[in-house]
Amino acid sequence: MGQKRMIRVNEQVHRELGRLFQIHVCPDAHALVTVTDVKVAEDLRDATVYVSVYGDEARKAAVTALLEKRRAVLQHELSRRVILKFTPRLHFKLDDTAARADRIMSILEELHLDDGSPSNAASEKSEVAPAQEDATSSPTNGQESHA
């Protein structure tokens, strides 16, 4: 199957699963659950669904169990909404990209709040540099006017 067609299939399955999650998963999950990506195999028999869950590890485990429990319903509803030669078997994987990004952002914020941070040192240097330039340029100007 062509690459452009696979991109369209992935996008369509992604979109429909997002809608189905709102109906069949989110009301019972008691957490923010998002379909972050879908990769459908070229033979259309399998699809890996990457899911982001906002919450602690216990909440993520509960959502994973709920997804496995609702897999048949989701696949059936998907087959009614997306017409393909085969309805892919859904395989769910937790996507922790958002959690890793939050962790990186918190580390960066901690570094910026520190007094000896590179950003503070850079701003101090930029404030000092013009004063040094003025000091070096004024004697030159003074010497040229005397000559």
C-alpha positions as CSV (number, residue, x, y, z in Angstrom):
1,M,0.0,0.0,0.0
2,G,1.3,3.5,-0.8
3,Q,2.9,5.7,1.8
4,K,0.4,8.5,1.3
5,R,-2.5,6.1,1.7
6,M,-1.1,4.7,4.9
7,I,-0.8,8.2,6.3
8,R,-4.4,8.8,5.5
9,V,-5.5,5.5,7.0
10,N,-3.5,6.3,10.2
11,E,-5.1,9.7,10.4
12,Q,-8.6,8.4,9.9
13,V,-8.2,5.6,12.4
14,H,-6.7,8.1,14.9
15,R,-9.6,10.5,14.4
16,E,-12.3,7.9,14.8
17,L,-10.6,6.3,17.9
18,G,-10.5,9.7,19.5
19,R,-14.2,10.0,19.0
20,L,-14.8,6.5,20.2
21,F,-12.7,7.1,23.3
22,Q,-15.0,10.0,24.3
23,I,-18.0,7.6,24.2
24,H,-16.6,4.3,25.4
25,V,-13.5,5.0,27.5
26,C,-13.4,8.5,29.0
27,P,-16.6,8.3,31.0
28,D,-15.4,5.3,32.9
29,A,-11.7,6.0,33.0
30,H,-12.0,9.0,35.5
31,A,-8.9,10.4,33.9
32,L,-7.8,12.4,30.9
33,V,-7.2,9.8,28.1
34,T,-5.9,10.9,24.7
35,V,-5.0,9.0,21.6
36,T,-1.6,10.5,20.7
37,D,-0.8,8.4,17.6
38,V,-1.9,5.4,15.6
39,K,0.3,3.1,13.4
40,V,-1.6,0.7,11.2
41,A,0.3,-2.1,9.7
42,E,0.6,-2.2,5.9
43,D,-1.5,-5.4,5.8
44,L,-4.2,-3.6,7.8
45,R,-4.4,-6.5,10.3
46,D,-2.9,-4.7,13.3
47,A,-2.8,-1.2,14.7
48,T,-0.7,0.1,17.5
49,V,-2.6,2.8,19.4
50,Y,-0.5,5.2,21.5
51,V,-2.5,6.5,24.5
52,S,-1.6,9.2,26.9
53,V,-3.1,9.0,30.4
54,Y,-3.0,12.0,32.8
55,G,-2.6,10.6,36.3
56,D,-0.5,8.4,38.5
57,E,0.7,4.8,37.8
58,A,-2.4,3.3,39.4
59,R,-4.6,5.4,37.1
60,K,-2.6,4.4,34.1
61,A,-2.9,0.7,35.0
62,A,-6.6,1.0,35.4
63,V,-7.0,2.7,32.0
64,T,-4.9,0.1,30.4
65,A,-7.1,-2.7,31.8
66,L,-10.2,-0.7,30.7
67,L,-8.8,-0.5,27.2
68,E,-8.1,-4.2,27.0
69,K,-11.6,-4.8,28.3
70,R,-13.2,-2.5,25.7
71,R,-11.0,-3.6,22.8
72,A,-13.7,-5.7,21.1
73,V,-16.3,-2.9,21.3
74,L,-13.8,-0.3,20.0
75,Q,-12.8,-2.6,17.1
76,H,-16.4,-3.2,16.2
77,E,-17.3,0.5,16.3
78,L,-14.2,1.3,14.3
79,S,-15.2,-1.2,11.6
80,R,-18.5,0.6,11.2
81,R,-16.9,4.0,10.9
82,V,-13.8,3.3,8.8
83,I,-14.3,1.0,5.8
84,L,-11.1,-1.0,5.2
85,K,-10.4,-4.4,3.7
86,F,-9.7,-5.6,7.3
87,T,-10.4,-4.1,10.6
88,P,-7.1,-3.9,12.4
89,R,-6.7,-5.6,15.8
90,L,-6.0,-2.8,18.3
91,H,-2.9,-3.0,20.4
92,F,-2.7,-0.3,23.1
93,K,0.6,1.2,24.4
94,L,1.0,3.9,27.0
95,D,2.7,7.0,25.6
96,D,4.6,8.8,28.3
97,T,6.0,11.5,26.0
98,A,3.9,14.2,27.8
99,A,5.1,13.1,31.2
100,R,8.7,13.2,30.0
101,A,8.2,16.6,28.5
102,D,6.7,17.9,31.8
103,R,9.7,16.4,33.7
104,I,12.2,18.2,31.3
105,M,10.3,21.5,31.6
106,S,10.4,21.3,35.4
107,I,14.1,20.6,35.3
108,L,14.7,23.6,33.0
109,E,12.6,25.8,35.3
110,E,14.6,24.8,38.3
111,L,17.8,25.6,36.4
112,H,16.5,29.1,35.4
113,L,15.4,29.8,39.0
114,D,18.9,29.1,40.3
115,D,21.0,32.4,40.7
116,G,24.0,30.9,38.9
117,S,22.0,29.8,35.9
118,P,23.4,30.3,32.4
119,S,20.6,32.5,31.4
120,N,21.2,34.9,34.3
121,A,24.9,34.9,33.7
122,A,24.3,35.7,30.0
123,S,22.1,38.6,30.8
124,E,24.6,39.9,33.3
125,K,27.3,39.7,30.7
126,S,25.2,41.6,28.2
127,E,24.6,44.4,30.7
128,V,28.4,44.6,31.5
129,A,29.6,44.4,27.9
130,P,28.1,47.8,26.8
131,A,29.6,49.6,29.8
132,Q,33.1,48.1,28.9
133,E,32.7,49.2,25.3
134,D,31.9,52.7,26.4
135,A,34.9,52.8,28.6
136,T,37.2,51.6,25.8
137,S,35.7,53.8,23.2
138,S,35.9,57.1,25.1
139,P,39.7,57.1,25.6
140,T,40.1,56.3,21.9
141,N,37.8,59.2,21.0
142,G,39.7,61.4,23.5
143,Q,43.0,60.5,22.0
144,E,41.9,61.1,18.4
145,S,40.6,64.6,19.3
146,H,43.9,65.4,21.0
147,A,46.0,64.3,18.0
